[in-house]
């Protein structure tokens, strides 16, 4: 079984509603953490 990691950002709309957005899918936790640091 392969493991993947998704970077998810929660954005709050002007109406106050939260929306989760997947910004990327990565093959390792290290890659995902590096992308999170860039965000």
Long-range contacts (C-beta under 8 A, 24 or more apart in sequence): 5-29, 5-31, 5-32, 6-32, 7-32, 7-35, 7-36, 7-39, 9-39
